[in-house]
């Protein structure tokens, strides 16, 4: 049986494509597979950046597969190591992930996008959290979205299920960039190549600091940084890359990052 997830690896970049016609909806088995893919991405020292997108031109992902749910998939079933879609509960993912939204991005599909670090979207992309209409809660979005965009806009989306076009999504700040549909994946790869050339230990430190600081005070987080209590910060401050960055700056050359 053909896998619902297509992957492509090019040097340090991993491309992950959800390919479950017609709507790239995600059932329990697909979610578990995505969790294994992103876990392996996290744990592979040779991989530095991931891109996630959907197959076709109409859907990024419609999220939770309601047909599978009607056939017996439990909404609180085993989504796998990374939670729904393999990303939103994956611990210690300290590498950048780019989301390329190629069409409809709703429900759990939007929650997957919110679990990434950069979101670029095609001109025809649309966004919604329609769970309210099917009698359930957009759980991850209820936690994340009010922290990403203005509270009242997030509550509007959660309470009414209304659709946003890509221009409004960009205006509220949860889309970084709007791209012509035929340029979307090219642009995603351009961004991935840019990140691939950067310092992986610094990226790891940024992601851990941002993630951990979300649930604490500014001063507590700063104290943990200065005392090297974040594992990624401690690794960075003891690394060859830290010295290489300073030397390259002093020598006016491009640094060579080794990730160690």
N, C-alpha and C positions, 0 to 999 in steps of 0.2 A: 504494500500500500504506500502511495506517495506521501511524503512528509508534508504537513501543512506549513512548515517553516523552511524557507530556503536560506542558506547561508553562503557567503562568499568571503574568502580571506585574501587580502592583498597586502603583503608586507605586515605592518603592525595594525592594520585596520580590518575590522570585522563588520560585514554588512548582513543584517538580519531582516528578511522579508516575510511578513505574514501573508500566506497564500492559501486562503480558505474561501473559495467562491461560495456565495456571491458577495458577502459583506465582510469577509475577513473576521467573522465573529470567532470568539475564543471559547472552547469548551474546556473541561477539566484536563483532558489528555493533552491538548495543545498548550495549555498553560504550564503543565508540568514539563513539557518538552522545552518551552521557552526558558523556564527556570534553569534547566540543565545547561542550555546554551549560554545564558548570561553568567551562570556560575563558572563555567569553563573559561569564559572571557575574563572574568574577574581574576581567576587563578592562574592564567597563562602569562608568564612574564614577558613573552614576546609580543603580546597584543596590547595596544595602547589606547585605541579609540574604537567605539562602535557606532554604527548607524542603524536605526530601525525605521522601517517603512512598510507600506502595504502594497500588495500586488494589484495591478490594474490601475484605472484612472478614476474610479468612482468612490472607493472606500479606502481610507486608511484602516480603520477597524470600527465596527459597530459595537465592539465590546463583548459583554457576556452573551453567549449563544443561548437565546431563549428557547430555541427548538430543542437543543440538547437538554435544557432544564426541564422542558415539558416531557422529555423522554426519560428523565430520571436523574440527570446530573443535579446534585444538591448545590444550592447557592452557597452553602457553607462547607462545601466538600474540600478535598485535598487539591489545592492549586499548585502544589509543588514547592520547591526550595525557595523560590523568590516571591511567593505570593502570586496574586493574579497577574498574568502576563509576564511573569518571571523577573520583574524589575522592582515593583513598588515595596516589597519587603525583603529584598536581597541585601543582606548585611555586608557592610564594609566594601561596597562597590566604589572604589576610589579612582576610577578611570572615567573620562568624559564620554557621554553618550549623546548623540545627535538624533533628533526625531525629524523625519521628513514626512510631513502630512500631505498626502496626495489626493485627498478628497474628504469624504464624510468622516469625522472624528468625534464619536459620541460615546456616552456612557463609559464603560471600561476602557474603550479606546482612548478617550480623553484622559483617563486616569493613568494609562501607560505613558502618554505624551508628557503628563505632568511629572512623571518619575524620571524624565531625562533632563539633561542640562541645557541644551539649546534646542529650540523648536523653529524650524523653517517650514513654510507652508505654501502650497500652490495657490494661485489666484482664485481657484474655484473651491477651496477648502471651506468647510463649515464645521461648527462646533456646537455641542449641546450635551446636557446631562438629563436625558429624558426618563430616568428611573422613576421619578414621581408618578409617571403615567402608567407604569406597570406595577405599582404598589410596592416598590422596594426603595432602598436608600443607596445613593452613590457614596459609599462609605469612605473610600480613600479621598475622593474629591471633596467631601464635606470637611475633611481634616486639612487638606492641602490648599484648596482653591482660595479660601478667605485669607490665607497668608501670602498669596501670590498676586492677587488683584484686589481692587477696592472691595471692602466687605459687602456693600449693598449690591454690587454687580454680581459677586459670587452668590449671594443669597437669592438674587433674581433668577440666576441660572438654576440653582438647586431647587427652589420652590415652585418655579413655573415650567421648567424644562424647555425654555425658549431657545431658539437657534441664534447663533452669532455667525455673521459672515467673517471672512478672514480679515477685512479691514477693521472691524470692531475688535476682534481678538487681538490684533496688533496694537490698536489704540489702548487697550487695557493692559497690554504688556506681557501677555503670556505667549505671544508669538514674536520671535526675534526679527523675522524677515519674511517678506512676501516675495515669491519667485514665480516666474512663468512656469506653467506645468511642464513644458518640454525641457526646462532647465533645472528642475527640482533636484534630481539625483546628482547631476553634475555639480550643483552648488553644494549639496551635502558632502560630496567627496572633496571639493575644494576646502571646505571647513575642516573635514577630517584630516586632510593632508597638512593643513596649518597646525592643527593640534598634535598630529603625529610628530611634527618637527620640534615640539616644545618639550619642556622638562617634566618627565612623568612623576618624579618624586614631589615636585611642587604641585602638580595637579592633585596628587593623592592627598597632600596636606590641605590644600584648599577645600577639597570635597569633605574631608573629615571635619575640619574646623566649621564649615558651614552647616554640616549635618548636626554636629554635636551642640553648636552654639544656639540652634533653634530652640532648644529646651532649657536654656540656662541664661544667666545674666551676662552682660558684657564683661564685667570685671572677672567673674568666675572663669569665663572662656579665655580671657587674656592671661589670667594667672596660669591656666593649664598650658597655654602656649609657651610662656616664658619659662615655666618649670619643666618643659619638654614632657608633659604628661599625655600628650597625644602621640600615639605610636608613629604616625606618619611624620609628624614634626621632628620627633627624635631621630628617625631614620634620615630625614632630610639634612638636619644639622650635623649629622655624623658622616655625610656622604661625600664621595668623590665629586658628584655633580655640584654640590655647594661650592667646592673649591674651583671647579671648572668654570662656573658662572662668573666668579670674581676674576679669575685669570683672563677669561675671554674678554670681559669688559675692559680690563686694564690693557690688554694687548690689541684691543679694537678689532676683534675677529668674531666670527660666529661660533658659539659654543657647540661642543659635541656632547650631547647628553647620552649617558650610558644607563641611566636608571639605577645607579648603585653608588 
